[in-house]
Amino acid sequence: IPSNSFLMLLVANNFQKKGLPTIVKSLDLLKNNKIHLVIAGNDKKKITYIPKSISHQIHFLGLINDMVNLYDQVDLLLHPTLADTFGMAPLEAMSRKLPVIISNIKYCGLSEHLNDSQALILNNPKDEIELASKINFLYENTDERNRIIQNGFELSTTINWDNTLHKTLVAYNSITN
């Protein structure tokens, strides 16, 4: 991977469900050799079709034990999932000051807590044109990317187990009293 590459990360053990086919189509649409995709995770099923024209831009890493180190080496996390009850990888990425492109609340529960100043939210995670547009926007607009990074990081500090426990207890007590 060239050192001046813009590195996108997908974390997945089910490539289809997490949106790899849409990402591949988006990368093909962008026609930008500086944008590369690294994929952490394994999928026992058949890997999606990758056109030869972009095969050198897609890198399968397999299972990664040190995700913090990986987050610190990439420029963007992609999470165009088709089904995710919450989405820990995007929250972890935000806590490591990465911008995130994520599916809307219909597909990913974490999106319930997000707005467009904290992450770029996909209306349709199957739409390669929309995804390519959002990738290109973050690639070309450093100031906007940095604003989203900061806002996403600030949000990530408020979503933790202590706050979740407190909110759960408040909700529980409100219906038991």
Residue frames as a rotation matrix with the C-alpha (Angstrom) as fourth column:
ILE 1
0.591 0.806 0.000 0.00
0.806 -0.591 0.000 0.00
0.000 0.000 -1.000 0.00
PRO 2
-0.139 -0.668 0.731 1.60
0.566 -0.659 -0.495 3.29
0.812 0.345 0.470 -1.02
SER 3
-0.598 -0.208 -0.774 2.39
0.799 -0.231 -0.555 5.57
-0.064 -0.950 0.305 1.95
ASN 4
-0.953 0.248 -0.174 0.36
-0.249 -0.968 -0.017 8.47
-0.172 0.027 0.985 0.53
SER 5
-0.646 0.744 -0.172 -2.82
0.342 0.483 0.806 6.38
0.682 0.462 -0.567 0.26
PHE 6
-0.396 0.692 0.603 -6.16
-0.894 -0.440 -0.082 7.33
0.209 -0.572 0.793 1.76
LEU 7
-0.905 -0.083 -0.416 -7.00
-0.030 0.991 -0.133 4.17
0.424 -0.108 -0.899 3.73
MET 8
0.013 0.958 0.288 -10.56
-0.903 -0.112 0.415 3.09
0.429 -0.265 0.863 4.32
LEU 9
-0.936 -0.315 0.160 -11.35
-0.351 0.789 -0.503 0.30
0.032 -0.527 -0.849 6.78
LEU 10
0.214 0.948 -0.235 -14.14
-0.705 0.317 0.635 -2.27
0.676 0.030 0.736 6.82
VAL 11
-0.789 -0.334 0.516 -14.47
-0.605 0.568 -0.557 -4.46
-0.107 -0.752 -0.650 9.91
ALA 12
0.255 0.938 -0.235 -16.54
-0.966 0.259 -0.018 -7.54
0.044 0.231 0.972 9.11
ASN 13
-0.706 -0.354 0.614 -16.97
-0.369 0.923 0.109 -11.25
-0.605 -0.150 -0.782 9.55
ASN 14
0.031 0.710 0.704 -19.88
0.730 0.465 -0.502 -11.31
-0.683 0.529 -0.503 7.12
PHE 15
-0.826 -0.549 -0.131 -18.77
0.321 -0.647 0.692 -9.35
-0.464 0.529 0.710 4.07
GLN 16
-0.545 0.697 0.465 -22.17
0.598 -0.065 0.799 -9.37
0.587 0.714 -0.382 2.35
LYS 17
0.392 0.782 -0.484 -24.07
0.889 -0.188 0.417 -8.16
0.235 -0.594 -0.769 5.41
LYS 18
0.170 -0.409 -0.897 -21.53
0.609 -0.672 0.422 -5.45
-0.775 -0.618 0.134 6.21
GLY 19
0.788 0.411 -0.458 -21.66
-0.017 -0.730 -0.684 -4.01
-0.615 0.546 -0.568 2.70
LEU 20
-0.232 -0.970 0.075 -18.48
0.075 0.059 0.995 -5.12
-0.970 0.237 0.059 0.94
PRO 21
-0.159 0.159 0.974 -20.19
0.953 0.283 0.109 -5.50
-0.258 0.946 -0.197 -2.47
THR 22
0.849 0.505 0.157 -21.38
0.527 -0.832 -0.172 -1.87
0.044 0.229 -0.972 -2.32
ILE 23
0.554 -0.729 -0.403 -17.95
-0.153 -0.565 0.811 -0.69
-0.819 -0.387 -0.424 -1.18
VAL 24
-0.338 -0.693 0.637 -16.28
0.516 0.430 0.741 -2.50
-0.787 0.579 0.212 -4.09
LYS 25
0.211 0.503 0.838 -18.68
0.974 -0.183 -0.135 -0.92
0.085 0.845 -0.528 -6.58
SER 26
0.954 0.138 -0.265 -18.07
0.199 -0.956 0.216 2.50
-0.224 -0.259 -0.940 -5.00
LEU 27
0.161 -0.978 -0.130 -14.32
-0.019 -0.135 0.991 2.11
-0.987 -0.157 -0.040 -5.20
ASP 28
-0.338 -0.213 0.917 -14.65
0.839 0.374 0.396 1.14
-0.427 0.903 0.052 -8.85
LEU 29
0.626 0.654 0.425 -16.79
0.768 -0.612 -0.190 4.24
0.135 0.446 -0.885 -9.51
LEU 30
0.787 -0.315 -0.531 -14.28
0.078 -0.803 0.591 6.57
-0.612 -0.506 -0.608 -7.84
LYS 31
0.749 -0.550 0.369 -11.40
0.549 0.205 -0.810 5.60
0.370 0.810 0.456 -10.16
ASN 32
0.650 -0.542 0.533 -8.91
-0.650 -0.759 0.020 6.99
0.393 -0.360 -0.846 -7.63
ASN 33
0.381 -0.578 -0.722 -5.75
0.209 0.814 -0.541 4.90
0.901 0.055 0.431 -7.17
LYS 34
-0.589 -0.619 0.519 -4.91
-0.334 -0.398 -0.854 6.76
0.736 -0.676 0.028 -3.96
ILE 35
0.062 0.693 0.718 -7.95
-0.998 0.024 0.063 5.35
0.026 -0.720 0.693 -2.17
HIS 36
-0.623 -0.316 -0.716 -7.42
-0.294 0.942 -0.159 1.86
0.725 0.111 -0.680 -0.73
LEU 37
0.491 0.804 0.336 -9.63
-0.743 0.185 0.643 -0.45
0.455 -0.565 0.688 1.31
VAL 38
-0.776 -0.611 -0.158 -8.35
-0.409 0.677 -0.612 -2.65
0.481 -0.410 -0.775 4.11
ILE 39
0.346 0.924 -0.163 -10.64
-0.563 0.344 0.751 -5.34
0.750 -0.168 0.639 5.48
ALA 40
-0.757 -0.498 0.423 -10.28
-0.625 0.367 -0.688 -6.72
0.187 -0.786 -0.589 8.99
GLY 41
0.034 0.764 0.645 -12.13
-0.728 0.461 -0.508 -9.95
-0.685 -0.452 0.571 9.68
ASN 42
-0.951 -0.306 0.049 -12.90
-0.212 0.758 0.617 -13.22
-0.226 0.577 -0.785 7.99
ASP 43
0.149 0.981 -0.123 -15.83
-0.887 0.078 -0.456 -14.58
-0.438 0.177 0.882 6.06
LYS 44
-0.463 -0.327 0.824 -16.10
-0.124 0.944 0.305 -18.28
-0.878 0.039 -0.478 5.33
LYS 45
0.558 0.732 0.391 -18.41
0.365 0.206 -0.908 -17.63
-0.745 0.649 -0.152 2.38
LYS 46
0.117 -0.472 0.874 -17.37
0.992 0.015 -0.125 -16.75
0.046 0.882 0.470 -1.13
ILE 47
-0.428 -0.359 -0.829 -15.70
0.411 -0.895 0.175 -13.35
-0.805 -0.265 0.531 -1.35
THR 48
0.597 0.739 -0.311 -17.51
0.139 -0.477 -0.868 -10.80
-0.790 0.475 -0.387 -3.47
TYR 49
0.496 -0.368 0.786 -16.43
0.866 0.141 -0.480 -10.12
0.066 0.919 0.389 -7.04
ILE 50
0.373 -0.477 -0.795 -13.57
0.120 -0.825 0.552 -7.63
-0.920 -0.301 -0.251 -7.29
PRO 51
0.998 -0.009 0.068 -12.81
0.066 -0.153 -0.986 -6.09
0.019 0.988 -0.152 -10.70
LYS 52
0.341 -0.939 0.057 -9.18
0.939 0.336 -0.077 -6.44
0.053 0.080 0.995 -11.78
SER 53
0.145 -0.267 0.953 -8.99
0.383 -0.873 -0.303 -2.66
0.912 0.409 -0.025 -12.24
ILE 54
0.350 0.017 0.937 -9.22
-0.683 -0.680 0.267 -2.13
0.642 -0.733 -0.226 -8.46
SER 55
0.812 0.007 -0.584 -7.92
0.260 0.891 0.372 -5.42
0.523 -0.454 0.722 -7.05
HIS 56
-0.212 -0.972 -0.102 -4.62
0.659 -0.065 -0.750 -3.74
0.722 -0.226 0.654 -6.11
GLN 57
-0.493 0.101 0.864 -6.59
-0.418 -0.899 -0.134 -1.28
0.763 -0.427 0.485 -3.93
ILE 58
0.599 0.755 0.268 -8.30
-0.664 0.280 0.694 -3.93
0.448 -0.593 0.669 -1.76
HIS 59
-0.474 -0.866 -0.160 -6.38
-0.474 0.404 -0.782 -5.65
0.742 -0.295 -0.602 1.02
PHE 60
0.688 0.679 -0.258 -7.75
-0.201 0.519 0.831 -8.51
0.698 -0.519 0.493 3.15
LEU 61
-0.184 -0.793 0.582 -6.01
-0.810 -0.213 -0.546 -8.58
0.557 -0.571 -0.603 6.53
GLY 62
-0.219 0.200 -0.955 -7.89
0.346 0.931 0.116 -11.45
0.912 -0.305 -0.273 8.19
LEU 63
0.743 0.494 -0.452 -8.51
0.559 -0.085 0.825 -11.42
0.369 -0.865 -0.340 11.93
ILE 64
-0.136 -0.744 0.654 -6.77
0.014 -0.662 -0.749 -8.58
0.991 -0.092 0.101 13.75
ASN 65
0.089 0.105 -0.990 -6.01
0.926 0.358 0.122 -8.77
0.368 -0.928 -0.066 17.46
ASP 66
-0.486 -0.360 -0.797 -4.87
0.665 -0.744 -0.069 -5.16
-0.568 -0.563 0.601 17.84
MET 67
0.245 0.692 0.679 -7.72
0.954 -0.296 -0.042 -3.10
0.171 0.659 -0.733 16.41
VAL 68
0.738 -0.008 -0.675 -6.55
0.289 -0.900 0.327 0.07
-0.610 -0.436 -0.662 18.18
ASN 69
-0.318 -0.937 -0.145 -3.32
0.109 -0.188 0.976 0.00
-0.942 0.295 0.162 16.20
LEU 70
-0.528 0.185 0.829 -5.25
0.841 0.251 0.480 -0.59
-0.119 0.950 -0.288 12.98
TYR 71
0.610 0.792 -0.038 -7.70
0.787 -0.610 -0.090 2.26
-0.094 0.025 -0.995 13.66
ASP 72
0.508 -0.476 -0.718 -4.72
0.071 -0.808 0.585 4.55
-0.859 -0.348 -0.377 14.19
GLN 73
-0.568 -0.802 0.186 -3.32
0.209 0.078 0.975 3.68
-0.796 0.593 0.123 10.74
VAL 74
-0.400 0.502 0.766 -6.40
0.915 0.170 0.366 4.32
0.054 0.848 -0.528 8.58
ASP 75
-0.995 -0.030 0.091 -8.22
0.040 -0.993 0.112 7.47
0.087 0.115 0.990 7.48
LEU 76
-0.343 0.938 -0.039 -11.87
-0.920 -0.328 0.215 6.40
0.189 0.110 0.976 7.45
LEU 77
-0.845 0.202 0.494 -14.15
0.000 0.926 -0.379 3.63
-0.534 -0.320 -0.783 8.70
LEU 78
-0.563 0.702 -0.436 -16.87
-0.678 -0.091 0.729 2.36
0.472 0.706 0.527 6.37
HIS 79
-0.886 0.358 0.296 -19.95
0.036 0.687 -0.725 0.72
-0.463 -0.632 -0.621 7.88
PRO 80
-0.492 0.740 -0.459 -22.58
-0.857 -0.318 0.405 0.40
0.154 0.592 0.791 5.13
THR 81
-0.954 0.057 0.294 -24.16
-0.068 0.915 -0.398 -2.50
-0.291 -0.399 -0.869 7.01
LEU 82
-0.512 0.828 -0.229 -27.42
-0.295 0.081 0.952 -4.10
0.806 0.555 0.203 6.00
ALA 83
0.671 0.709 -0.218 -28.14
0.002 0.292 0.957 -5.27
0.742 -0.642 0.194 9.55
ASP 84
-0.518 -0.801 -0.301 -26.43
0.403 0.081 -0.911 -4.32
0.754 -0.594 0.281 12.80
THR 85
0.391 0.768 -0.507 -28.20
0.813 -0.029 0.582 -3.95
0.432 -0.640 -0.636 16.13
PHE 86
0.743 -0.164 -0.648 -25.67
0.334 -0.749 0.572 -1.42
-0.580 -0.642 -0.502 17.38
GLY 87
0.760 -0.541 0.360 -22.30
0.314 -0.179 -0.932 -1.21
0.568 0.822 0.034 15.63
MET 88
0.777 -0.516 -0.362 -19.33
0.359 -0.109 0.927 -1.33
-0.517 -0.850 0.101 17.97
ALA 89
-0.053 -0.868 0.493 -16.72
0.979 0.051 0.195 -0.86
-0.195 0.493 0.848 15.22
PRO 90
0.153 0.107 0.982 -18.00
0.532 -0.847 0.009 2.62
0.833 0.521 -0.187 14.25
LEU 91
0.962 0.206 0.178 -18.11
-0.040 -0.539 0.841 3.71
0.269 -0.816 -0.511 17.91
GLU 92
0.532 -0.843 -0.077 -14.58
0.605 0.314 0.732 2.36
-0.593 -0.436 0.677 18.49
ALA 93
-0.079 -0.554 0.829 -13.41
0.963 -0.257 -0.079 4.16
0.257 0.792 0.554 15.34
MET 94
0.550 0.342 0.762 -14.90
0.201 -0.940 0.277 7.46
0.811 0.001 -0.585 16.53
SER 95
0.974 -0.207 -0.094 -13.14
0.067 -0.137 0.988 7.02
-0.218 -0.969 -0.120 19.87
ARG 96
0.110 -0.971 0.212 -9.87
0.755 0.220 0.617 6.72
-0.646 0.092 0.758 17.88
LYS 97
0.034 0.005 -0.999 -10.69
-0.209 -0.978 -0.012 9.97
-0.977 0.210 -0.032 16.01
LEU 98
-0.900 -0.180 0.396 -11.73
0.321 0.338 0.884 8.43
-0.293 0.924 -0.247 12.70
PRO 99
-0.435 0.811 -0.391 -14.52
-0.861 -0.501 -0.082 9.74
-0.262 0.301 0.917 10.51
VAL 100
-0.711 0.297 0.638 -17.25
0.191 0.954 -0.231 7.20
-0.677 -0.042 -0.735 9.86
ILE 101
-0.526 0.679 -0.513 -19.65
-0.806 -0.205 0.556 6.55
0.272 0.705 0.655 7.01
ILE 102
-0.926 0.224 0.302 -22.52
-0.031 0.755 -0.655 4.50
-0.375 -0.616 -0.693 8.41
SER 103
-0.613 0.787 0.072 -25.92
0.474 0.293 0.830 3.11
0.632 0.543 -0.553 7.46
ASN 104
-0.404 0.561 0.722 -29.01
-0.616 -0.751 0.238 4.88
0.676 -0.349 0.649 8.76
ILE 105
-0.514 0.196 0.835 -31.04
-0.816 0.187 -0.546 3.77
-0.263 -0.963 0.064 11.77
LYS 106
0.600 0.761 -0.247 -33.10
-0.799 0.556 -0.228 1.32
-0.036 0.334 0.942 9.69
TYR 107
0.650 -0.437 -0.622 -29.92
-0.079 0.775 -0.627 -0.75
0.756 0.457 0.469 9.25
CYS 108
-0.312 -0.859 -0.406 -27.69
0.521 0.202 -0.829 0.19
0.794 -0.470 0.385 12.21
GLY 109
0.532 0.631 -0.564 -28.75
0.780 -0.106 0.617 0.94
0.330 -0.768 -0.549 15.78
LEU 110
-0.296 -0.717 -0.632 -25.82
0.859 -0.488 0.152 3.25
-0.417 -0.498 0.760 16.52
SER 111
-0.711 0.011 0.703 -27.22
0.507 -0.685 0.523 5.71
0.487 0.729 0.481 13.97
GLU 112
0.420 0.889 -0.183 -30.00
0.737 -0.217 0.641 6.50
0.530 -0.404 -0.746 16.45
HIS 113
0.510 -0.321 -0.798 -27.37
0.671 -0.433 0.602 8.45
-0.539 -0.842 -0.005 18.40
LEU 114
-0.509 -0.851 0.130 -25.78
0.689 -0.312 0.654 10.20
-0.516 0.422 0.745 15.39
ASN 115
0.720 0.596 -0.356 -26.34
0.148 -0.633 -0.760 13.25
-0.678 0.495 -0.543 13.24
ASP 116
0.818 -0.337 0.466 -24.60
0.525 0.106 -0.844 14.41
0.235 0.936 0.264 10.06
SER 117
0.625 -0.657 0.422 -22.08
-0.621 -0.746 -0.241 16.47
0.473 -0.111 -0.874 12.01
GLN 118
0.303 -0.476 0.826 -20.78
-0.768 0.391 0.508 13.34
-0.565 -0.788 -0.246 13.78
ALA 119
-0.520 -0.380 0.765 -20.74
0.188 0.823 0.536 10.83
-0.833 0.423 -0.356 10.90
LEU 120
-0.606 0.382 -0.698 -21.89
-0.795 -0.318 0.516 10.66
-0.025 0.868 0.496 7.31
ILE 121
-0.374 0.603 0.705 -25.12
-0.191 0.693 -0.695 8.68
-0.907 -0.395 -0.144 7.35
LEU 122
-0.994 -0.023 -0.107 -26.15
-0.109 0.278 0.954 6.67
0.007 0.960 -0.279 4.31
ASN 123
-0.168 0.984 -0.059 -29.76
-0.940 -0.178 -0.289 6.85
-0.295 0.007 0.955 3.20
ASN 124
0.900 0.419 -0.125 -29.32
-0.434 0.828 -0.355 3.59
-0.045 0.373 0.927 1.31
PRO 125
0.181 -0.908 0.378 -26.32
-0.580 0.212 0.787 1.36
-0.795 -0.362 -0.488 2.15
LYS 126
0.195 -0.066 0.979 -26.86
0.584 0.809 -0.062 -0.54
-0.788 0.584 0.196 -1.12
ASP 127
0.967 0.216 0.134 -26.39
0.241 -0.607 -0.757 2.62
-0.083 0.764 -0.640 -3.22
GLU 128
0.197 -0.977 0.077 -22.80
0.942 0.210 0.260 2.63
-0.271 0.021 0.962 -4.52
ILE 129
-0.011 -0.167 0.986 -23.21
0.595 -0.794 -0.128 6.11
0.804 0.585 0.108 -5.98
GLU 130
0.822 0.343 0.454 -24.22
-0.157 -0.630 0.761 7.60
0.547 -0.697 -0.464 -2.63
LEU 131
0.814 -0.565 -0.136 -21.37
0.403 0.381 0.832 5.78
-0.418 -0.732 0.538 -0.87
ALA 132
0.027 -0.833 0.553 -18.83
0.990 -0.053 -0.128 6.87
0.136 0.551 0.823 -3.50
SER 133
0.307 0.172 0.936 -20.01
0.253 -0.963 0.094 10.46
0.917 0.208 -0.339 -3.13
LYS 134
0.972 0.094 0.215 -19.58
-0.180 -0.290 0.940 10.40
0.150 -0.953 -0.265 0.66
ILE 135
0.515 -0.857 0.033 -16.14
0.751 0.469 0.464 8.75
-0.413 -0.214 0.885 0.39
ASN 136
-0.050 -0.532 0.845 -15.04
0.865 -0.446 -0.230 11.35
0.499 0.720 0.483 -2.14
PHE 137
0.672 0.367 0.643 -16.43
0.024 -0.879 0.476 14.17
0.740 -0.304 -0.600 0.03
LEU 138
0.943 -0.334 0.006 -14.30
0.000 0.019 1.000 13.09
-0.334 -0.943 0.018 3.00
TYR 139
0.286 -0.870 0.402 -11.29
0.923 0.363 0.128 12.45
-0.257 0.334 0.907 0.77
GLU 140
-0.075 -0.296 0.952 -11.41
0.753 -0.643 -0.140 15.94
0.653 0.707 0.272 -0.75
ASN 141
0.387 0.375 0.842 -12.58
-0.155 -0.874 0.460 18.04
0.909 -0.309 -0.280 2.23
THR 142
-0.433 -0.695 -0.574 -10.02
0.479 0.362 -0.800 17.92
0.764 -0.621 0.176 5.03
ASP 143
-0.843 0.128 0.522 -11.74
-0.439 -0.726 -0.530 20.64
0.311 -0.676 0.668 7.08
GLU 144
0.196 0.980 0.021 -15.11
-0.881 0.167 0.442 18.86
0.429 -0.105 0.897 6.98
ARG 145
0.287 -0.187 -0.939 -13.42
0.138 0.979 -0.153 15.54
0.948 -0.086 0.307 7.71
ASN 146
-0.750 -0.646 -0.142 -11.72
0.268 -0.099 -0.958 17.06
0.605 -0.757 0.247 10.76
ARG 147
-0.517 0.658 0.547 -15.01
-0.813 -0.577 -0.074 18.58
0.267 -0.484 0.834 11.96
ILE 148
0.518 0.722 -0.458 -16.73
-0.566 0.691 0.449 15.19
0.641 0.026 0.767 11.71
ILE 149
-0.123 -0.661 -0.740 -13.79
0.347 0.671 -0.656 13.53
0.930 -0.337 0.147 13.46
GLN 150
-0.904 -0.274 0.327 -13.99
-0.158 -0.497 -0.853 15.96
0.397 -0.823 0.406 16.39
ASN 151
-0.183 0.925 0.334 -17.77
-0.962 -0.239 0.135 15.75
0.205 -0.297 0.933 16.72
GLY 152
0.501 0.321 -0.804 -17.74
-0.290 0.937 0.194 11.96
0.816 0.136 0.562 16.44
PHE 153
-0.469 -0.753 -0.461 -14.99
0.307 0.351 -0.885 11.72
0.828 -0.556 0.067 19.04
GLU 154
-0.794 0.220 0.567 -16.93
-0.568 -0.601 -0.562 13.94
0.217 -0.768 0.602 21.46
LEU 155
0.304 0.947 -0.102 -20.02
-0.867 0.319 0.383 11.77
0.395 -0.028 0.918 21.01
SER 156
0.217 -0.254 -0.942 -18.01
0.007 0.966 -0.259 8.58
0.976 0.050 0.212 21.57
THR 157
-0.818 -0.572 0.071 -16.98
-0.041 -0.064 -0.997 9.81
0.574 -0.818 0.029 25.02
THR 158
-0.453 0.727 0.516 -20.64
-0.891 -0.351 -0.288 9.95
-0.028 -0.591 0.807 26.09
ILE 159
0.624 0.641 -0.447 -21.56
-0.660 0.738 0.138 6.41
0.419 0.209 0.884 25.01
ASN 160
-0.587 -0.801 -0.120 -20.09
-0.555 0.506 -0.660 4.09
0.589 -0.321 -0.742 27.61
TRP 161
-0.411 0.424 -0.807 -21.21
0.446 0.866 0.228 1.29
0.795 -0.266 -0.545 29.93
ASP 162
-0.811 0.102 -0.576 -21.72
0.528 -0.294 -0.796 3.59
-0.251 -0.950 0.185 32.94
ASN 163
-0.748 0.557 -0.362 -24.02
-0.598 -0.801 0.002 5.94
-0.289 0.218 0.932 31.01
THR 164
-0.462 0.573 -0.677 -25.85
-0.417 0.534 0.735 3.00
0.783 0.622 -0.008 29.44
LEU 165
-0.596 0.209 -0.776 -26.38
0.668 0.665 -0.334 1.40
0.446 -0.717 -0.536 32.85
HIS 166
-0.861 0.255 -0.440 -27.62
0.143 -0.710 -0.690 4.69
-0.488 -0.657 0.575 34.31
LYS 167
-0.616 0.647 -0.451 -30.10
-0.786 -0.467 0.404 5.26
0.051 0.603 0.796 31.45
THR 168
-0.467 0.427 -0.774 -31.30
-0.023 0.869 0.493 1.65
0.884 0.248 -0.396 31.69
LEU 169
-0.708 0.168 -0.686 -31.90
0.702 0.267 -0.660 1.97
0.072 -0.949 -0.307 35.43
VAL 170
-0.824 0.434 -0.365 -33.75
-0.311 -0.884 -0.350 5.27
-0.474 -0.175 0.863 34.96
ALA 171
-0.473 0.658 -0.586 -35.99
-0.725 0.088 0.684 3.69
0.501 0.748 0.436 32.32
TYR 172
-0.513 0.238 -0.825 -36.55
0.352 0.935 0.050 0.57
0.783 -0.265 -0.563 34.42
ASN 173
-0.812 0.162 -0.561 -37.38
0.533 -0.190 -0.825 2.58
-0.240 -0.968 0.068 37.55
SER 174
-0.793 0.545 -0.273 -39.80
-0.581 -0.812 0.066 4.80
-0.186 0.210 0.960 35.63
ILE 175
-0.221 0.763 -0.607 -41.96
-0.588 0.392 0.707 1.80
0.778 0.514 0.362 34.72
THR 176
-0.374 0.059 -0.925 -41.68
0.535 0.829 -0.164 -0.07
0.757 -0.557 -0.342 38.02
ASN 177
-0.924 0.014 -0.381 -42.69
0.327 -0.484 -0.811 2.89
-0.196 -0.875 0.443 40.18
